[in-house]
């Protein structure tokens, strides 16, 4: 039951992080409308976000 309750909290945190990433990407695309540079920055930020999420999700599995 504790896992189920903590899953909701993690889900909210993940949604907040995703929304933050999307707003950062939108802001950087408005400021840096220079084609390939803004695309590269968006890809790097997206990959960083994905790797952080993988790390966060894999930590509970490693502690079992």
VEXDREN-204641 format. One record per residue: residue number from 1; residue in three letters; x, y, z of N, C-alpha, C in turn. Coordinates in steps of 0.001 Angstrom, whole numbers. Last residue first. Layout:
% VEXDREN-204641
 num residuo    n.px    n.py    n.pz   ca.px   ca.py   ca.pz    c.px    c.py    c.pz
 NUM     ALA       X       Y       Z       X       Y       Z       X       Y       Z
...
This chain:
% VEXDREN-204641
 num residuo    n.px    n.py    n.pz   ca.px   ca.py   ca.pz    c.px    c.py    c.pz
  64     UNK   16358   -3431   -4325   15599   -4621   -3915   16511   -5731   -3533
  63     UNK   17702   -1319   -5371   17720   -1457   -3912   16972   -2687   -3427
  62     UNK   17233   -1323   -8089   18565   -1684   -7629   18614   -1926   -6132
  61     UNK   14649    -386   -8282   14920   -1771   -8666   16276   -2228   -8152
  60     UNK   14911    2309   -7553   14153    1386   -6690   14408     -80   -7032
  59     UNK   16550    3213   -9817   17058    3168   -8445   16240    2258   -7534
  58     UNK   15155    3417  -12196   15942    2205  -11973   16482    2119  -10550
  57     UNK   13906    5897  -12173   13066    4690  -12182   13865    3435  -11873
  56     UNK   16102    7615  -12235   15159    7676  -11113   14333    6400  -11039
  55     UNK   17247    6917  -14706   18012    6766  -13469   17074    6732  -12259
  54     UNK   15207    7632  -16449   15641    6238  -16387   16389    5984  -15085
  53     UNK   15175   10390  -15976   13996    9586  -15657   14351    8105  -15562
  52     UNK   17719   11084  -16959   17391   11320  -15546   16188   10477  -15126
  51     UNK   17386   10438  -19671   18372    9719  -18865   18123    9902  -17365
  50     UNK   15395   12321  -20398   15135   10879  -20488   16100   10085  -19619
  49     UNK   16760   14757  -19978   15534   14459  -19253   15258   12956  -19237
  48     UNK   18814   14485  -21850   19136   14627  -20426   17928   14273  -19575
  47     UNK   17320   14442  -24211   18098   13265  -23812   18459   13312  -22338
  46     UNK   16293   17086  -24123   15397   15935  -24119   16109   14662  -23687
  45     UNK   18638   18595  -24288   17783   18711  -23103   16829   17521  -22994
  44     UNK   19497   17745  -26849   20333   17508  -25660   19497   17586  -24394
  43     UNK   17385   18668  -28459   17704   17236  -28406   18512   16920  -27156
  42     UNK   17548   21447  -28022   16331   20721  -27657   16600   19227  -27536
  41     UNK   20076   21961  -29109   19829   22240  -27689   18598   21469  -27219
  40     UNK   19552   21296  -31780   20566   20557  -31023   20358   20754  -29526
  39     UNK   17634   23263  -32431   17302   21846  -32519   18268   21010  -31685
  38     UNK   19076   25599  -32154   17969   25368  -31225   17526   23908  -31262
  37     UNK   20916   25159  -34280   21371   25332  -32895   20254   25067  -31893
  36     UNK   19393   25044  -36644   20036   23825  -36147   20487   23966  -34694
  35     UNK   17564   27882  -36123   17603   26637  -36859   18257   25489  -36126
  34     UNK   17371   29977  -34330   18475   29968  -35287   18638   28606  -35950
  33     UNK   15840   31177  -32231   15216   30715  -33464   16255   30695  -34585
  32     UNK   16021   31335  -29260   17059   30886  -30188   16434   30336  -31462
  31     UNK   13539   32084  -28114   14708   32949  -27999   15740   32621  -29070
  30     UNK   11818   29989  -28731   11408   31367  -29021   12613   32297  -29035
  29     UNK   13204   27813  -27811   12926   27886  -29255   12470   29284  -29646
  28     UNK   13270   28286  -25091   14526   28335  -25837   14283   28402  -27330
  27     UNK   10546   27996  -24453   11219   29274  -24235   12505   29365  -25050
  26     UNK   10130   25302  -25092    9356   26337  -25774   10036   27690  -25641
  25     UNK   11890   24093  -23301   12079   23921  -24738   11328   24986  -25528
  24     UNK   10730   24860  -20878   12090   25279  -21199   12352   25173  -22695
  23     UNK    8268   23548  -21095    8280   25015  -21052    9673   25559  -21345
  22     UNK    9148   20877  -21098    8422   21410  -22250    8408   22931  -22256
  21     UNK   10339   20717  -18542   11130   20513  -19746   10435   21130  -20956
  20     UNK    8055   21107  -16943    9176   22049  -16860   10045   21940  -18111
  19     UNK    6587   18841  -17588    6048   20161  -17921    7141   21228  -17903
  18     UNK    8318   16920  -16480    8027   16918  -17922    7500   18270  -18366
  17     UNK    8186   17569  -13768    9463   17637  -14474    9257   17695  -15980
  16     UNK    5464   17053  -13294    5989   18398  -13082    7312   18580  -13829
  15     UNK    5398   14326  -13803    4605   15219  -14647    5114   16649  -14522
  14     UNK    7030   13451  -11728    7442   13208  -13103    6679   14125  -14066
  13     UNK    5463   14193   -9531    6786   14783   -9706    7276   14613  -11141
  12     UNK    3241   12536   -9933    3078   13989   -9928    4410   14686  -10165
  11     UNK    4482   10045   -9667    3825   10391  -10925    3632   11900  -11033
  10     UNK    5266   10120   -7023    6288   10064   -8072    5702   10471   -9411
   9     UNK    2746   10122   -5824    3647   11249   -5600    4731   11291   -6674
   8     UNK    1806    7622   -6683    1090    8840   -7060    1973   10069   -6905
   7     UNK    3650    5951   -5413    3596    5980   -6878    2868    7226   -7372
   6     UNK    3089    6107   -2753    4271    6819   -3220    4293    6898   -4740
   5     UNK     803    4488   -2688     708    5895   -2321    1903    6681   -2837
   4     UNK    1955    2037   -3439     889    2615   -4252     735    4106   -3942
   3     UNK    3758    1580   -1377    4237    1758   -2745    3197    2451   -3610
   2     UNK    1983    1210     719    2874    2368     744    3415    2643    -653
   1     UNK     827   -1195       0       0       0       0     868    1253       0
